[in-house]
Amino acid sequence: MSKSELLRFITQDDVQVDELPWGPHEWISREGLTDAEYLMLVRVKMPEGKAHEFHRHPAMEEIIYVISGTAEQWVDQEKRVLGPGDAAHIPMDVVHGTYNGGSEDLIFLAILSPAVFEGPALVDVSNEEPWIHLRS
């Protein structure tokens, strides 16, 4: 889309869906969809037993807001169980992981900032110490 075609109002039909191993991501705002430079918004539906294992965002901070279900949320080496209406803030470049901690789909919003940045969006550290053994 050209800059003049980028959306100000986003309908369900405009949402861009990415199928990822830990569940579908419904992008409501990101580069190329809106002209937001500082915010991205994605709704994630994480099935039972799935997880977005330990990772970090070198250039972005994130807020995770639970809509339904139960999240086992890690921020660095601290774990909390989050339910509907609960949230977690993940500072830039801090390792974190989101695990479906219940028997139903976990649905949450992730708000990330900035939307435009240099370098990788995500670095997986789930097979590195101490993260590989933290949940066992």
Residue pairs with C-beta under 8 A, 6 or more apart in sequence:
1 32
1 33
3 35
6 32
6 33
6 34
6 35
7 14
7 33
7 34
8 34
10 28
10 29
10 33
10 34
14 33
15 26
15 27
15 28
15 43
16 26
16 27
16 30
16 33
17 24
17 25
17 26
17 27
18 24
18 25
18 27
19 25
20 52
21 50
22 44
22 46
22 50
22 51
22 52
22 53
22 98
23 44
23 45
23 46
23 47
23 50
23 105
24 44
24 45
25 42
25 43
25 44
26 42
26 43
26 44
26 45
27 33
27 40
27 41
27 42
28 41
28 42
28 43
29 36
29 39
29 40
29 41
29 115
30 36
30 40
30 41
30 42
30 115
31 40
31 115
31 116
36 115
37 114
37 115
37 116
38 113
38 114
38 115
39 111
39 112
39 113
39 114
39 115
40 60
40 110
40 111
40 112
40 113
40 115
41 109
41 110
41 111
41 112
42 109
42 110
42 112
43 67
43 107
43 108
43 109
44 52
44 106
44 107
44 108
44 109
44 110
45 105
45 106
45 107
46 52
46 69
46 98
46 100
46 105
46 106
46 107
46 108
47 100
47 105
48 100
48 102
48 103
48 104
48 105
49 100
50 99
50 100
51 97
51 98
51 99
51 100
52 97
52 98
52 99
53 97
53 99
53 124
53 126
53 131
54 74
54 95
54 96
54 97
54 124
54 125
54 126
54 131
54 134
55 95
55 96
55 97
55 122
55 123
55 124
55 125
55 126
56 93
56 94
56 95
56 96
56 122
56 123
56 125
57 90
57 92
57 93
57 112
57 121
57 122
57 123
58 92
58 93
58 119
58 120
58 123
59 92
59 93
59 114
59 117
59 118
59 119
59 121
60 92
60 112
60 113
60 114
60 117
60 121
61 89
61 90
61 91
61 92
61 112
61 113
62 89
62 90
62 96
62 110
62 111
62 112
62 113
63 87
63 88
63 89
63 90
63 110
63 111
64 71
64 73
64 82
64 87
64 88
64 90
64 98
64 108
64 109
64 110
65 86
65 87
65 108
65 109
65 110
65 111
66 82
66 83
66 84
66 85
66 86
66 87
66 106
66 107
66 108
67 84
67 107
67 108
67 109
68 84
68 104
68 105
68 106
68 107
69 83
69 84
69 100
69 102
69 104
69 105
69 106
69 107
69 108
70 81
70 82
70 83
70 100
70 101
70 102
70 104
70 106
71 81
71 82
71 83
71 86
71 98
71 99
71 100
71 101
71 106
71 108
72 79
72 81
72 98
72 99
72 100
72 101
73 79
73 80
73 81
73 82
73 88
73 96
73 97
73 98
73 99
74 95
74 96
74 97
74 98
74 99
74 134
75 88
75 89
75 90
75 94
75 96
76 94
76 95
76 96
77 130
77 134
80 86
80 88
81 101
82 88
88 96
90 96
95 125
95 131
97 126
97 131
98 106
98 108
99 135
100 106
125 131
126 132
